[in-house]
Amino acid sequence: MTREPGAGREIAVEAPAKLNLYLHVTGKRADGYHLLDSLIAFADVGDTVSVAPAGGLRLTVTGPFAADVPPGPDNLVLKAAHRLADAAEIVAGAAIALVKRLPVASGIGGGSADAAAALKALARLWSLRLADDRMQALALGLGADVPVCLAGKTSFIGGIGEKIEPAPALPPAALVLVNPRRPLATPAVFKARTAPFGGAGRFAETPADAAALARLLRGRRNDLASAAESLEPAIGRVLDLLEAQPGALLARMSGSGATCFGLFQHGAAARRAAAAIQAAEPGWWVKAGRFVSGAGGPAL
């Protein structure tokens, strides 16, 4: 661990939505954890974690989904804060504020992104720098998606999420994210899955545009989609609406659901699609956005 100057200021870090552009389940470990191969990207839609000097560690949560965030010791942001403080052997505190804009248990890594953002923000607040392997181990202990959210770059992931490798750059593309406001528990989706294990879907090409990316992704899949839809049939309605929008190049569920994304060439088409879906289903969460290359600042 090293220390850097500049501690004591208020720091805000974005926690963007994580998208599984494809997700293949390739096997299962003896301990019950599934092995995955997935292409992860980030969207410019997300939560925000802010930290400021304080005595002790405390968390306040605001935003449209604040009421759905688990309080107390089960909160991933607080877990991240306590584990980082323990790992760095420091006694400094922090007032942590989470603006929760992403739906909870929705397949876009909201809690994992929040935990990763908290690690980044607190490391800067406390002027810490842990070795990369220690930080990644700490992140993995918080959840399988936290390491890639901490890395904050478009990546292929393997293992249970801890094996992160660079992926080809993504072209500029527009997105529509849709969630039917129905939470899905990841363990239940994996339990409902009955299909055989598949192979990896990695590619070396750098797609020239959104249409080329869509063609690559159509040769891949989300192996949890059928299981998730069996538990939450509204996912089928989400995908149907996305596919029906003018300019839609691809519609797919992310992670274990229930959030799905539509891929578009142009932002104007994505915004029109988002407005049309919101008008058809006023109770759903619908956001237009785009890919971003990072996750709220440099990786630790």
N, C-alpha and C positions, 0 to 999 in steps of 0.2 A: 504493500500500500504506500502511496505517496500522497502528499498534500499539495494543494495549489492555492495561490492567493485568490482573494475575492469572496470569501465566505461572508454570510450575513445579509445578502441582498434577497429580495423576493424574486422567485424564479417561476416561470410558467412553461410547461412542456405539453405539446399536443399529443393526444393518444388516438391515432387514426384507426378507422375500421380496417380489420384484416380480412382479406378475401382469399379463399381457396379457389384459384382459377381452375384447377382440377384437383381431385383428391382420390388417390387409389389406396385401398387397404391391401397390403401385400403379405401380411402374416400376423401371427399372434405370439407373444412371448409366454413363457411358462408362468409368469406372474399375472397374466391376464391382460396386460397392456397390448394394444394393437400396434402393428408396424405400418407406417404410412409412407407414401410418396406423394408430395404435393407441391404445386407452384403457388407461392404466397406473394400477393401484392397488397398495396395499401391504397386507401382512398382518402380524398381530402374532406372526409366527413368523420367526425369523431368527438371524443371527450377532451377535456382539458384538466390537467393536474397542476396546481400551483402550490408552492411551498414558501414559507417564511420562517424566520427565527422565532422560537418559542421555547418555553420550558415544557419538557415532556413531549409526547407525541399525541396529537389529536387530529381528528378528521371531521370536516363538515362536507355535506353533499347537497348540491343544488342541481337544478336542471329538470327537464321534463320527465326523466326516468329516475329521479332521486329516490322516490318511494320504493322502488324495486331493488335498491342496493342493500345487500345484507349488512347490518351494523356489527360493531364489536369485533371480536377476534376472528370471525369468519370472513371479514372483509379483506380482499387481496391487497388493497393499497396499504392498509395498516400492517398486514403480514410482511409486505415488502419492506416497509419502513423499519419494523423491528428487526428483521433478519439482516438488513444492511447495517443497522447500528451495531448489532451483535458481531457481525463479520468484521467490521472495521474497528471494533472495540472502542466506540466513542459513547459519550453520555449526552451529546448535544440533542436537543429536541427540535420539533418543527410543528408548525400549524399547517396542515395539509387541507387544501380545498379541491374538491372534485366537482366539476360541472359535467353531469351525466346526461349526454345527448343521445347515446346509442342504447337501443333496447337491450335488456338483460337476457342472458341465455338464448342468444339469437344467432349463433354461428359465425359472428364476425369479430370474435376475440375482444369484446369490450372490456371485460375484467382483466384479461391478460395484457391488453394494451395499456390499461390504467396502471397496472402493477409495474410494467416496464417504464412508463413515463415517470412514476414515482421514484423508481431506482435512479433514473437519469437526473431528475430534478434534485433529489436529496444528495446525490453524490456531488453535484455542483454547489449546492447550498453549504454542505459540510466540507467542501474542498478536498474530496476524496478521489483517489483513483485506485481501484482494486485491479489486480491482474485479470486479464480477459477470461482466463479459465475459471477463476474464482467467481467472477460476476456471472458467467454463463451457468455455472453450477448452482449458484444462488437462484438465478432466474428459473432454471428447470425445477428446482424444489418448490417453486410456487405454482407451476403448471406447465403442461407440455407446449402451450403456445407462447409462453412468456419469452423464451430465448429468441425466437424469430422477431417478436415485437421489439425486443431490446436491440437486436441488430438493425431493425428498421429499414431494411432494403429488400427489394424484390429478390426472392430466394427460392431455391428448391430445398425442401426439408425431407429428412428421412428419419429412420428409427421411430421413436415416439414423439419426435419434434426437436430432439437435441442435435441432430446432424444437419447443419446448415451449410449450403453451398451456393455460390453465386449463380444467378440465372441470367440469360440474355436480357438486354435492356428491352423494356416494353415501349411500344410506340405511343404517341399521344392518343388518348381515347377517352370517350365520355362514358359515364356509368349512370345507371339508375338502380338504387338499392331499395328493396321493398321487403317489409316484414309485416305479416298479418296480425301482429300484436298477440302472438301465441308463443309463450316460452317453450323451449324444448330442452330437456336435460340430456347432455351428451351421453352419459352412461346408458340411458334408456334407448337411445338411437343405436348405439353399438350392439346392445343386447338384442335388438329387433332385427339386426342385419343377418341374413341367411345365405347370401350369395357367396360363391367361392372366392378365394383370394386372387388378386390380379397382379400383374407385373408393373414395373415402373413405367412412367410416361414421359420421361425427360427428353428434352430436345435441345439441340445446339444452335438452331437457326435464330437469327434476330429478325423478328417479323417487321416488315417495312411499314405497315399501317395497321389500323384496327381490324380491317377485313382479313388481312393475313394472320393476325393473332387469332381471330375467330375460327379460321380454317384449322389452325393447329389445335385449338382447344376442342373443336368438334370431334377430333380423333381421340379424345380423352373423355373423362367422365368424373362424376362425384359418386363414389361407391356407397355413400350413405344416403343418397337421395331417396331411393325406394323405401328404405326402412323409415326414414323421417316422414315421408308422405303417408306411410301406413299409420303412423302415430298422429299426424296432423294433416288431414286431407286438404286444408287450405293452401298448402304448398303447391298443389297442382293448379289451383286457381291463380296463384301468384305467377307461376311459370307461364300459364296460358296467356295471361294479360301482358306480360313482358314480351312474349314471342309475337303477339298480335300488333305491337306498336310499329308504326312506320320507321324504318331505319334501324330496327333491332337486328344485330348481327348474331347474337347468341344470348340465351337465357339459361342460367344455371343456379342451383342452390350453392351456398357457401357453407363450408364446415359441416356441422351436424344440423344446420337449419335453426330456425325456419326462414332466415333471411335469404333472399335470392337477389341476383344482380343481372341486369341487362347490359350488354356491351354495344356501344354506338360509336360511329365514326365522328359525329359532330355534337358539340354541346347543345346546340339549338334543338336538335332532334331528341336528345336526352331530356331536356327541360320540358318539351312538349309531351313526351311520353310520361314523365313524372306527373305532370298536371292532369293528364287523361286518366292515369291509374288512380290518383288521389280523388278525382271526381267520381270515379266508379266505385271506389271503396274508401269513403271518408274516414273510417276508423283505423285505417292502416297507417303504418309509418312508411313514408316514401320520401326519398332524397335523391336529387340529381347531383352528380359530382364527376370526378376524374381521378386518374391514377396520380399518385405522388411517389417520389423516389425514396423519401425518408420518413421517419417517424418522430418528428419533434426535436431534431437536433442530432449531433453526432453520436454514434454508438460509443459506449464507454470502453 
